[in-house]
Structures are given as structure tokens and as C-alpha cells.
Amino acid sequence: MTLASQIEIVAPRRRFRGFSKLAGNRGALVGGAIVIFFVVLAVFAPLLATHDPFASAFTSVRKPPSAEFLLGTDEIGRDIFSRLLFGARASLMAGVVSVAIALAIGLPLGLVAGYFGGLVDGAISRVIDALLAIPSLILAIALAATLGPSLMNAMLAIGIAATPIFVRLTRGQVLAVKTEDYVEGARAIGLPHGLIIMRYILPNVLSPVVVQATITIATAIIAEASLSFLGLGQQPPNPSWGSMLNTAKNFMTQAPWMSIFPGGAIFLVVLGFNLLGDGLRDALDPRDH
């Protein structure tokens, strides 16, 4: 057996341990169920919608919930239930795509900064420190306003604003892992830096990154709703929970259901992702294994 293969054996793999503990976490199970519920609603929105989400009917303006309109109608007679279903697509996609953008940028930068250190680490860290000095939502609003109002630009802005979190987290994990004996052994036998990072470091820093990504999806959904509320996200007539709330604020007393249901949807899906993230954090904590 070669020394390289021995190093492979002793290098721990923490990313898939603890999922049995996750299955016993009630909060995580509830959060997962909520997330799956909204994913199903978003995927099957065309089949579940009872009305055309874009069709207006001036004879049905601001109708309260009824058998015909399950969640009532809005200011121009559109079915809120159907718009809520299609709005779930925009919100969930914004959360997932934004975090994917943040990971695609932040994870490599954090790996490089933590592993190589020196001037590379200093340059990356100073840029990240400058970005962290700006509140993420303010940064996202500024970027979205610069890029122009659209869902795609909102997702890009949210992703860039969330990137510093993943750079800082990944860098810190790499600094802890790169001093382990199996990494030092890999360096000693002359393995390339890229191979060491991909085979021995990356698998052992993924657990906290996955947890942070799950929680950041919830933050991204709130950010997308905020941008849409301000007119910088999903553009009318396409439904978005944030834009639905923007319209509903003008009818709080006449038609409270216009704000209750999209606001409740945002609350539930964010709660689901937070509960799931907390469960993943407990399950993947190496100190408990």
C-alpha cells in the first residue's frame, strides 16, 4: 500500500455523518416538510392553480376568500391563491439561485485564501472585509438598482451580497483543516496543491458550508421579497410575494387577505429553511460524533 493511499484512509470524511441524528430532530423534520411542501406547490403550480394568475376580472375586485376564490382576489380581481402558487416559483428560485451564485464565487475564493495565505489571503480578505462593512440588504439594493429591475438581476445582486459570508466561513474552515496531519502528509509526498485542496480539504469543510447555505436561502428569499416590494425584483404582471405585499399595503383595511397570505407564505418558507438549517448544524457538528 502506497503512502498516498494510506493518507486517503486516515483523512476523515465528516460531510455525510450525523444524518441519522437529523432524522431524529423534530425541528429539522418540520422544517424539511415545510420546504418540501412549498417546493411541491411551486413545481406543480400550473396544475394546482384554480384560475389564471394573470387574468383580471373587474366584477371580482377584492373579493374575500370563498369557495370560488380560495384566498380571495386582489385589486383588479386576480385570484390570490393562483398568484401565490406562481409567486412561490420566483421566491424559491431566487433563494436557491442566489445561494448558488454566492457558493460559486465564495467557495473557491475561501479555499484559495485559506490554503495559500500570505498576499493572496490578504488581498482577498481585505476586499471581503470591505464588503462585510456594508449591510447585505443595502448592498443587494444598490446592485439591483444599478443592474436594473428584474428577477435575474435581483438574484445576481443577492448572490453577490451573500458571497462574503461564504468566503469568510470557508477560509476559516480551511485554516483549521490544512494543519491536520493528513494534509501535511499529502504535502510531504509532493501531491499538487489542487489535488490536496479537492481531495483532502474541500470534503472536510463542506459541512458548515452546507448548513450556512441552507440558512442563507431563507435570507435570500426575504431579500428577494424586499427587492420586489421596492420594485427591483420580479416585475408585474409576473407574481411575486414581495410585489403582492407592495400592492396589498394600500388595502390593509379594505382587503387584509391580500397581505396576510403572501406574508404568511414568506414567514412559513423562511421558518422551514431556518429549522432545517438548525437541524443540519446539529447533525453535522463533528463534536457530537
N, C-alpha and C positions, 0 to 999 in steps of 0.2 A: 504493500500500500504506500503510495507516494505521500509526501508531506502535504501537498496541496489537498489531497483527498481527506487527510486527517483534519486539516483545518476546516474543511467543509462539514465534517461530522461534529466538531466541537462548537461551531458557530451556532448560537441559539436562534430559534425562529419563534418570535413572540406574536406574530400578527394574527395567527389563527387559534391561539389558545384562549380559553375562557368563554367560548361560545355556549358551552353547557350552562355556565353561570348566567349568561344573558337570557337563556330560555327560562330561568327561574326568577328573573327580575320583572315584577308585575308592572312597574312603571314603563320599562322598555317595551314590554308586550303591548301595553295600552298605546304607547306612542307609535309602535310599529303598525298596530291595527288602524290607527287614525291616518297614518301616512298611506297605507295600502288603500284605505277607503277612498281618500281623495285622488290617489293615482287612478283607481278604477273609474271614478267619476270623470276624470279628465280624459282618459283613453276612450271611454265609451260615451262621451258627451253627445255625439250625433244620434246615438240610439236611445239615450235616456231623456234627451230634451223633449219636452211636450209641445213646444212651439218654436218657430223660427226666432233665434235670438236677435235678429236684425229687423224683424217685421214690427212696424208700429201700428197701433190701432187707436185712433183718437176717440173712439167710443169706449175705450177701456183704460183711460188715463188714471193712474194712481189708484187702481182697484186693490182693495185689501186681499190677503190670502183667501182662497176659496177652492172649491173642487176644480174649477176651470183653470185658475192660476194659483198653483200651489203656494207660491211665496209672494203673490201679488204682482203688480205691474209698476213700471216706472213712470216718469213724467210724460212720456209720449206713448205709453201703452204697450211697451215691450215686456215680455214675460221675464221676471227676475230669476226664476228657477233655471230657465234655459240659459240665460246670460251668466248666471253663477257657474254653471257647468263648464261653459266655454271659457269663462274667466279663470277657472282652475288650471286650464292648459297654460295660459300665459304666466300665471304665478309660479306653478311648479317648474315650468321650463326655465323661467328666469332664475329660480333658485339653483337648479342643477347646472345650467349652462354657466352662470356667473361663477359658481364654485369651481367648475371645470377649468374655466379661464384662469382663475386665481391659482389653482393647482399647477396648471401647465406652465405658468410663469414662476410661481413662488417655490415649488418643489426643487427644480433644477438649481435655481439661484441659492437656495438654502443649502443644498448638498455641496455646491462648489465653495460657497463661503465657509461653511463649517469644516470641510475636509482640507482645503488648501491653506486657509488662514492668511496671515500676512497682508500684503497690499490688496489682494483680491477681496479678502474678508472685509478689510477696512473700507474699500470703495463701495461695496455692496451694502454694508451696514450703515454707512453714512446716508446713502440715498433712502434706505428703508426708515432710518430714524427721522428723516425729513418728512416722509410720507405719513409716518405714525403721529407726527405732531399735528396733523390735520384730522379732525373727526371724519370717520369713513363716510358717513352720510353726506356731509358737506362736500367732501371730495367727489363723491359719486354725482351729486347735483351739479357741481361745476363741470365735470367731464361730460355729463349728459347734455347740459346746456350748450357746451362747446361743439359736441358732435352732432347735435340736432335731435329733436324729439322722435323717438321710435323705440319699439321694444328691443330690437337688436342693439342699438346704441346704449340703451339703458342697461342691458345685460353686460355689455363690454365695460361700461363705466363702473358698475357694481363689482365686476370681476377684478378690475384694476385696483379699485379701492380696497378690496379684500386681500390682495396679494401680499402686502407687508406682514400680515398675520402669519401666513404660511412660511414666508421666508424666515421670520424670526423663530418660529416653532421648529422648523426643520433644522436650521442652523444649530439651535441649542441641543437637539437630539443627536446630531452628528458629532458635536463636540464631546458628548458623553460616550458615544459608541466607538469613536475612532481610537480611543485609548485602550480598548479591550484587547486581550491577548491574541484573539484570533485575527484581529485586524493587523496588529503588529507582526504576527507571524506571516500573514499574507504579504506584507511589505518586505519582510526579511527574505522571502524566497523570490522576490522580484516580480510579483504579479503587477500588471499595468494598473494605473490609478483608476481608469474607467471600469475595469473588471472588479476591483476592490469595492468601488462605490456601488455598483449594480448588484453584486453577489453577496457582499458581507455587510454593507452599511444600510442600503435602501430597505431591505426586508425588515430590518430591526428598528427603523424609525417610522414605519408606516402606521403602527397602531395609534399613536396620538394624533397623527395627521388625519386618519380616517375619522376619529372622534371629532376633531375640530371641523372637518369638512361637513359632517352631519349637522353640527350646531350652526355653522356658518350658512347652510342652506336656509335655515329659519330666518337668520338675519337678512339674507339676500331677498327673501320673499317680502319681508317688511320694507326693505329698501325699494324694491320694485313697486310695491303698493304706494309708497311715499312719492316716488317719481311720477307714477301715473296720476296720483292725486294732484300733483303740481303741473300736469300736462306734459311731462318729459318722458313718459314711458309709452305704453300701449295707446295708440291713437284711435279716437272714435271713427267709425261706429263699432270697432272691434271691442269686445267686452274685456274688462279688467277689474278686479276687485277694487283697486285704488281709484280708478276713474268712476266706478259706480258710487263709491263713497263721496267723491268730489261733487257728483250731481246730487246725491242724497242730502248733503249738508244744507241745501236750500229748501228742503221739505221735511225737516225734522219733526215738526208738529203735525203737518197735514198727512204725511205718509212715513211714519217711523220705520216701517218694514223695509223701506229702501236702503236704510243704513244698517239695520240690525243684522240682516242676513249676510251681506258681504263682510261686515265687520266680524261677525261670528265665525265665518269661514276662515278669515285670516287668523283669528285667535286660535281656532282649533288646529289648523295645519302647523302653525308655529309651535303650539304646545306639543303636538305629536313629534316633531323633529327634535325639540329640546329634550323630551322624555327619552326618545330613542338615543340621542347623543349621550345623555347621562348614563343610560344603561350600558352603552358601548364603553364608556370611560371606566365604569366599574368592572366590566367583564374583561377588558383588555389590559387592566393595570397589572404589570408584571410583579408587583409587590405582593399580590394576592395569590400567586401561583407558586 
